[in-house]
């Protein structure tokens, strides 16, 4: 008896060219061109960074939009996702790099205030579990802006609020967390991130991620000192546990917003693991005979908590075969094999010109999917 083939497409976005939903649509079209009527299930995935809310909505969550503060204080329309009493909040929706004007960076002054407003909106909508996806931030403020939106106060020597952004924390004299929204104590807040950096130091948020947000070497030094000072002032307010949070895995995620989330009682989990649980990956995996994952670039970073690595690990545990699609591939076959990926199909194998690959990613991806069908489904 012939076993019915069912393909599960669980890929992340191709940043700058295709959303995760579009990736699934293009792969499906290419597969069915070779195997008409093929049974395909699409489950777009994300690892907590930008695209996380879109993945949740594609999985059946309801999209909710709110007007919140962007990283420079300007009003932006940001969204979170809700299903039942579980919300998915993506900090990049409010405080991400994409919220900055093109070519503009604000490493010292960008604030996470809008991310706090999104968390408040989720609470107002009745969320009792909040998956807080962090990544792709424009900010390095240790989550101070987010905490301020939730009711905390950060004051200078004159009792005035310090300026927004990580740079302003250098003048912090007192942290008052007594006004935090009391509903936070009854919520299961999950910090979903693909990085486990501490708040400060050589592997901390300013040193590792500050340059990506426009921080000069002097800015990095100033931000590291300001966040260290921030943590010390907070420790004086809440006790020694604050020092532990500053060095805990994930504290340095998204410019240190992880630290702010840990102060709220969040529990840190790898973003892709959380999202696979939330999106219902396990039952979809059980139904599949082949899994197709992927993202824009399969490289060394992929192996450290990115979506394709999480999908492949779960599929390998279930003894399912996995192949990957990507724009560019810089991992050797042995590394792919260790990650649980049988074979990767980069767009550059079809079109070596990277600029053309980005511009025409959709049609090229369909051609790649046709080859996957020939190799694995006929």
GINORDA-V489897 format. One record per backbone hydrogen bond with DSSP energy under -1.0 kcal/mol. CO is the residue of the C=O (numbers start at 0). NH is the residue of the N-H. If there is no record, write none. Layout:
# GINORDA-V489897
CO,NH
CO,NH
This chain:
# GINORDA-V489897
5,288
5,289
6,40
7,291
8,42
10,44
12,295
13,16
13,17
17,13
18,22
19,23
20,24
21,25
22,26
23,27
24,28
25,29
26,30
27,31
28,32
30,34
34,37
38,6
40,8
48,51
50,54
51,55
52,56
53,57
54,58
55,60
56,59
61,81
63,79
65,77
67,75
69,72
70,110
73,69
75,67
77,65
79,63
80,87
81,61
82,85
84,127
84,128
85,82
86,130
87,80
88,132
89,92
90,93
90,94
91,95
94,137
95,98
96,99
100,103
105,109
107,166
111,115
112,116
113,117
114,118
115,119
116,120
117,121
118,122
119,123
120,124
121,126
122,125
127,187
128,86
129,189
130,88
131,191
132,90
135,96
140,143
142,146
143,147
144,148
145,149
146,151
147,150
149,180
152,175
153,161
154,172
154,173
155,158
159,155
165,168
166,169
167,170
168,171
173,154
175,152
176,179
180,183
181,184
182,185
183,186
186,188
187,129
188,266
189,131
190,268
191,133
192,270
196,251
198,204
200,203
203,207
204,208
205,209
209,212
209,214
210,213
215,219
216,220
217,221
218,222
219,223
220,224
221,225
222,226
223,227
224,228
225,229
226,230
227,231
228,232
229,233
230,234
231,235
233,237
234,238
238,241
239,242
239,243
240,244
241,245
245,198
247,250
249,252
250,258
252,257
254,141
255,259
256,260
257,261
258,262
260,265
261,264
266,190
268,192
269,273
270,274
271,275
272,276
273,277
274,278
275,280
279,283
280,284
281,285
282,286
284,287
289,7
290,322
291,9
292,324
293,11
295,326
295,327
297,329
300,303
305,309
306,310
307,311
308,312
309,313
310,314
311,315
312,316
313,317
314,319
315,318
320,290
321,341
322,292
323,344
324,294
325,346
326,347
327,297
331,335
332,336
333,337
334,338
335,340
336,339
342,323
344,325
345,348
346,349
346,350
352,356
353,357
354,358
355,359
359,363
360,364
361,365
362,366
363,367
364,368
365,369
366,370
367,371
368,372
369,373
370,374
371,375
372,376
